[in-house]
């Protein structure tokens, strides 16, 4: 464990009430109360996934996390434009529905799922409800993904004693969220797993494609808020590199997928442990928004079909029965497995607390090695 005067103890530790500048990403389908509490108990910041969770369930999860730990933790919530004003199934053309369902029906037949030609169910409009729960429960940190919180809601969070942290993919977006008054900015490099943190869908998967090593110093120079590095970090060497670039800490997602407390299905964890850095790709086939994930038959065959993708998150609603059947069949070829290019470094399945402790030990050893190299 790092000492109070350790070079690992950056100012972000005091701001977020944590011992180590290590933050676990609030990944949907993965980050539940058990994972969050284990990260917090080890001195990092755990973040609950709030996307698509109704207010009652979100409050229940927040209170469950508080039963498991008395440490500070956060809640992640997207503010993407297509979630703030959800697209309705009736907005989609008949041709697009047919093409999407025809493609998904190929997967359904393989998984013994009934085929359908119907429009998907609407994605629930839950953002405003979730924000109120976050404010009422006075969680320590509100982690904003895929969106820019306006100044008025940031001010409400500050009045409730909540630190607001927003993720961006470009220096320009960093300046925008800084102007909204957020307290911490996460710079997400292209190699990161999961969704690209932009609040409008780009024209191609390569847009906002700046690597972490290039993006972090640009964001550090662009804003006055502390900056957290995200993307391509899974060990102590990566944490030290992030700090060297000017970041105050690191946010890790993929490394925490492969932990005992992660809610990811066993088949996902197994696939991640076997993956290399070349096994990921950026796709919008799972949700309608671009995300980096482990490549599988769903991604490749959906792209080859030429079918359109429905607006977020109607695409995920249309394919939800496929995803659930894949879990039941223990078949990772038809399940979304968000993961970053750092996958090639992950070969063990420890507890999330051990991940934090190992990263701290590795980072301190790296700093000692670098210090010795300078002295010689």
N, C-alpha and C positions, 0 to 999 in steps of 0.2 A: 504494500500500500504506500502511495506517495506521501511524503511528509508535507506539512503546510508550506515549507519554503522550497518545495520541489519545483524545478522548472516546468513540470507538467501542470502545476496548479496555476492556471491562467485566470485572468479576471472573470471569465465566463463562469468559473466554479462558484464564485460568490454570488453572481447574478442569478444563477439557476439553483443555488443551494445544493451543489453536488461536490463530491470529493475529487473526481477525475473528469477531464474534459472529453468524455465519451458519451455520445447520445445515440440511443437506439431509435431507428426510424419507426414511425407509426404505420406500419404496413397493413393494409386490409387483408382479412382472412388469416393473419399471422400474429399480430400484436394484441394479445389479450391481457387480462390482469395478471396472470401468472408470470408471463414473460416480463412485463413491465416491472412488477415487484422484484423479481430476481435481479434485474439490471440495477434497480435503485438500491437494493440492499448491498450490492457490491460497490456502490459509490458513483455509478453513472446516472444518466437521466433516461428513464424508460418513458415511452410515449404510446398511449392507447390509440388504436385505430377507431375513428369516429365516422368514417364514410358509410352511408347507407344504413346507419343505426338510428332507430327512432329515439325520441327523447327519454322515454321510460327506460329502455334498454341501456342507453348510454349512461344514464344516472346510476343504474344498477352496476354497470361495469366500473365506473369511477369509485363507487362506494366499496365494491369488492376489492379493488386495488388498495384502497385505504385500510381495509381489514388485513391485507397481506404485508403492508409496509407503512411506516410512518414517515418515509422520505418523500421529497418532492417528486412529482411526475407530471407528465403532460398529456394532452389529447390532440390528435391530429384531425384536421377537417379541411376538405378541399373547398375552394371558392371559385372553381372553374365556371366560366360564363354559361356553359351548357347544363350546369347543375343549379346555378342561381335562378335560371329560367329554363327549367327542364323542357326538352323537346318532347312533344307528344307523339304517340304512335300514329295518330291520324295525320301527322305532318309528312309522313313518309309515303312515297309513291307506291302504287301497287306493284310496279315492276321491280322496285328495289326490294320490297318485302319478299316477292317471289324468288328473286335471285339469291337473296341471303338464305331463305329457308330451304331452297333446293340444295344449296351447298351444305348447310347444317344437317339436312336429312341424310346425306351420305354418312356423316359421322354417327348420327342416331342409329342408323341401321346396324352399323358395326358394334354399337354398344347396347343393342336391343332396347332402344328407346322409341316410343311411338313417334312417327313423323307428324309434321304439322305444316300447314300453309298459312297459319294465322299470324296476325300482327303480334309483336311482343307486348307484354304488360308494360305500363308506364313505369319509369323509375321514380320512386317516391320523392316528393319535395320535402326534404327534411333539414335543409341547411339552417333556416332561421330557428327552427326548434332546437337543433343541436347547439347553436350559438348561445341561446338562452340558458341551456343546461350548463354549458361550460362556465358562463358568467355566474349563474346561481350557485354552482358547486365550488366556485373560486379555486379551480385547479391552478397549480403553480405556473404552468406554461401552456399557452395555446399555440400549437404548431400548425401553420397555415401552408397548405400545399396547393399548387395549381391555381393560384389566384392572388389578387391584391386586396387585402382588407382595407376598407376606407377609413379615413381618419376618425370618424365618429365612433365606429365600433372598436377601434384600437383604444380610443379614449375611455370607452366604457370598460374595456378590459383592464386598463390601468387603474381606474377607480376601484375595481374589484381586487386589485393587487396582483393581477395576472401579467406575466411576461409574455409578450407576443413575438413569435419567431416565424419568419416567412422564408420559403425556399424559392430560389430563382435560378435561371440557366444563363442569364446574360448580365453584363454590367449595367446595361440600360434598365432592365427590370429591377436590378438592385437599387438603383437611384429612385425608381418609382415607389417601391415599398418603403424605402427610407423616408421619403416625403410623407408617407402615410403615418409615420411615427412608430414603426415596429422597433423592437428592442434588439433583436438579433436577426442576422440574415444568413441563410444557408446557401452556399454556392454549390449547385449540383452540376458536376461534370458529365460529359456525354457517356462516360463508361459506367455510370451509376445504373443500378437495377431499378425496375419499376417505371412509373410514368414520368415523362418529361414534365418538369414543373413550369409550364407556361400556362397562361390563363386564356389563350385562344389557341385553337388547333392550327398548327403550322401546315404549310402546303406540302411538306415532305418530311420523312423521318430524319433527314440530315439537318434540318433547320435547328438553330440554337445548339449547334453541335460543337461546343467548346470543351476541351478536356479539363479535368479538375486542375491539373498543374498550371494550365494556362489561365483558367478562369479565376481561381482563388486570388492571386495577386491583383488582378484587374478589379475585382470587387472590393478587395481591401483598400485599394487606392481610391475607389469611387465613393465610398460611404464612410461615415464616422462610427457606425454601429459595429460591435464585434461580429466577426464573420466565422462561420462554421464550414468546414470543407466536407463535401459529400461526393462519393464516387471513387471507386478504386482503392478503398481503404479497408483492410481486414486484420491488420496486426499493428504492433508497436512501431515498426518502421514507417508505416503509413501515417500514423499519428504524428510522429516527429517531423516527417516531411511536410505535413499540413501546417504544423506550427512554424516551421522554417519559412513557409510561404506567406506567413502573416496571419494565418487563421488562429482563432482562439481555442479550437477544438475540432473534433471530427464526428460526423454523423454516419453511422453504419447501418445498413439494411441487410444486405446479402449474408454477412457473417452471422447475424442473429436469426436468419431463417433456419440455419443448420444448428439449432440448439434444442435441448430437451424440452424447454418450455414453449417453444414456438408452436403455434396452432397449425402450421403447414402439415399436410398429409405426409405420411411416411414415404410414399413414392416420390414426392417432391424433394424431401430431404435426401433420399438416396440418389436421385438424379443430380442434385447439386453437388454432392460429394464426389460423384464420378465425372463431373463436367470439367472442361478446360475453358480458358478464356475465349477460345474461338467458337464455343457452343452457344453463344448468345446472339440475339438479333433484335432489332427494333421493329415492332409491329403494332398495328391498330386493330388487328382482327379480334382481339379478346374483348375490348371495351369500346372501341370507336375512337380512342385517344392513343397516341403513340407511347409505347412503353418498351423497355428492354427486358427480355425474358429468355429463358432457355428455349432453344429451337426444338420444335416437335412437329408431328404430322399435321396437327391442327393449323399451325402457322404456315407451313409450306404448302399444304393442299388448299388452304383458303386463298392464299396468294395466287396459286396456279389456276384456281377456278375463275378468276376475273370478277368475282362477285363484289359488289360495293360493300362498304361497312356502314352500319346505321349510326346515327348521331349518338354521342355519349349521353347516357349509358344504356341506350336502347339496344346497342349491340350486345352488351353483356347480359341484358335481360333475355334477349332472343336465344342466347347460347347457354343459359344457366342450367337447363336440363342436361345438356351435354357434359358440362363440367361436373355436375353432381353424379352422373352416371360413371364418369371416368374415375372419380374417387371410389365409388362402390366397386368398380371392376379392378381397382388398383392399376389403372392404365394411365401413365403420365403423358401419353401421346396426345391426349385430348383435354388437357388441363392447363390453365394459365400458371406459369411458374416464373414470376418476376425475379430476375437475378442480374447482377452486374458482371462486368468482365473480370472482376476479382475472383470469380468462381474457381479459377484455376489454382488458387491458394488454399482453398477450404477442403480439408480432408478428414476432419474430426467432427463429432457431434457431442460437444460438452454442454454443461449447464451455461445459461446466459451469464451467470455470475462469474464463472470461470473464464469466460471470454473477456469480461472486463478486467479481471485480475491478471490474466495472461498478457493482455495488451499493455497494461501499466508496467508490468515487469519487463516486457520486451522493449518498451519505449525508454525506460530508465536505463536498461543495459545499452541501448543504442546511443543514448546521450553520453554515457560513461565512455563508450568506445570512441565516439567523436571527440570528446574532451581529451582523451588520451592521445589521439592522433594529432590534435592541435599542440599538446604539450611536447610531443616528440619532434 
